[in-house]
Amino acid sequence: MNGFSETPRPADVASDFGRCAGEERAALRLDPALDEAGAALAGCLVGMAFSLPDGEGRAALFAESNEILRSLEPRAEGNPRILWMLGGRLMAPPAQGGDLARAAETFRRGLLAARRESLGPPRGPALPAWGAPENLMSLAFLHSIGPSPDRDVARAYADGAMAMVPDWHYVRDVLVPRIESLPAPARRP
């Protein structure tokens, strides 16, 4: 996903997403109830769609991703990875069902789910531990856009993501400079 923030975009972004989708499909063939693989597949399909020029192939990938996410929604509440994917879907334009306020709420629920996971009983080695920094990054992004961005809140979320993943290129080199370029908040007397 970091490749999307590069100019020019690396030539292997589309093939990387294609390999990712293939690996997640293979995992789902082994265990169709593996929610993590379903959430990752949905994300890979969106990445593939954004790697293609506009057209029918793109629409089919978005449709497949949306169908996977709809199937995961009933089990999303305790899973920060599914919630991150669902929040990302809500960042679409309003005409396509997007709603930035609902996206932010979904990402906040993702953070709570990640916290519950980290404080819960030890999990097996096959269960992924990601989810918290992705939800933090998405909240930082949301608070850096729109009609009333909030530089301090956006930076706090970005700092949280960076504390967990210090070498995250997108957050460190793209999002934080974008946040820092926002106007400083008005100081209260």
N, C-alpha and C positions, 0 to 999 in steps of 0.2 A: 504494500500500500504506500510505502514511502516513495515509490517511483512516480506516483501521481503528482508529487510536489516538486519534482525535478524538471528543469527546463534545459535542454529538450528532454522529453520523456524517454526513459530507457527503452530500447527496442524489445526487451524481454518481458515487459510488464504483462502483456496479454498471455504469453506462454507460461509465465509463472502462475497466473490465475488459473489457466487451463490445467496445469499440473496439480495445483491445489485442489481444484474441483475433482480431478480424477482420484486423488488420494482420499478425499472425503467420501466419494461415492464407494470406493473400495471398503472403507471402514463401515459404511452403512450396510453394505452387502453382508459383512461379517456380523454386524449387530444393528438391525434396523431401529432399535430403541436408543441408540447412542445420540442423545440430544446435542452433545458438543459437536459431533460431526455434521449434524443437520444445520446447526447455526453457522459453522464454518463454511459449509457448502453454500448456504444462502449468501454469505459475504463474498465468496469466490465468484459466484455467478454475477453479482452486482459489479465486482471488479472487472470481470470479463466484459460485461455490457458496456461499462464506461471506457474500455479499451478499444471498442469497435466504433466505426463510424455509425451515425444514425441509420436506422433501417430495421427491417423485420427481425434480424438476428438479435438485435438489442432488446426489442420488445419481448421476445420469447424468453430471454434470460431473466429479465425483470419479472415476468409472469411466473417463471419457475421458482425464483427466489421468494416471491411473495407467497406462493403456495406453501413452500417449506416453512416460512415464518408463521403463516396461519396455523399450520399443524403443530408448531411448537408453543404457540401462545398459551394454551391451557397449563403448561408446565413452566412458564417463564418466571414466575414470581420469585422463586428461590435461586435463579440461575443468572448471574451477572453477565454471562456471555450472550445468552438469548436476549436479555433486556437491552444490551448494547446494540445488537442487530436490529431489534424492534425500534429502538430510539432512532437509529440511523435511517430506517425506512420512513419515520415521521419527519425527517429533514427534507423530504421531497417538496416540490412546489405545492401550494395549497390545492391547485387544480388536480393534482395527482394524489391527494389524500394527506399531504403533509400538514403538520401543525407543530411549530417550534415550541410552544408552551408544553404540549404533550410530550414532545421529544425530550425536553429538559426534565420533566417529571419522570419519564421512563429511565433516563440516565441516573437520576437521583435514586430511584428504586434499585437500579443496578449497583450503585455504590453500597446501598444498605445490604443487598444480597451478598456482595463481595465481603463485606464486614462480617456478616453472619457466617459465611463459609470459613473465613480466616480464624474466627473465634470458636468454631465448632470442633467436633471430634476430628482426629487425624483422618485424612482421606487416602485412598489408595494411590499408588504412583501413576496410574493411568489417567487419573482425572486432572484436567488442566487447572492451572492456578491463575490464569490470566482473567481479566475482567475489570478489576478496579482501575488500573491506569487508563484503560480505553474509555471507560465511562468518565473519568476525570478529564481526559483530553477533550472529549466531546462536549462536556459542560464548559470547558475553557473556550472552545470554539464558539459555542452558542452565545456566550456572554461577550464575545468580541465582534458580533455582527448585529444587524438589525437596526431599528430606528434609535435605540438607546443602549448602545454597548456600555458595559461597565468594566473599565480597565482593571480595577482592583480585584473584583470578583473573578474575572477571567484569569488574571495572573495567579490568584490563589489556587484555582483549579489546575492551571498549568504547572505550578510549582509542585503540587501534589503528585501529578503524573511524573514529573521529572525526578522527584524523590524516589519513586519506585523504579523508574527506567531512565537513569541519567543520560544514557547515550541515544535516546530516541530522537533521531534526526528530525522528523517532522515537528515535534513539539519544540525542541531546542532551537532549530535553525529556521523554521518557518512560522510556527504559531506564536512563540514568545516575541519575536521581532514585530509581528503583526499587532500583538496586544500592546507592546511598548509604544507603537506609533499612534495609538488611540489618544485622544485628548485627556489630559490629566483631570481627575474629578475636581469639581469646585470645592474649595476648602470652606468649612463652616467657621463662622466667626467665634 
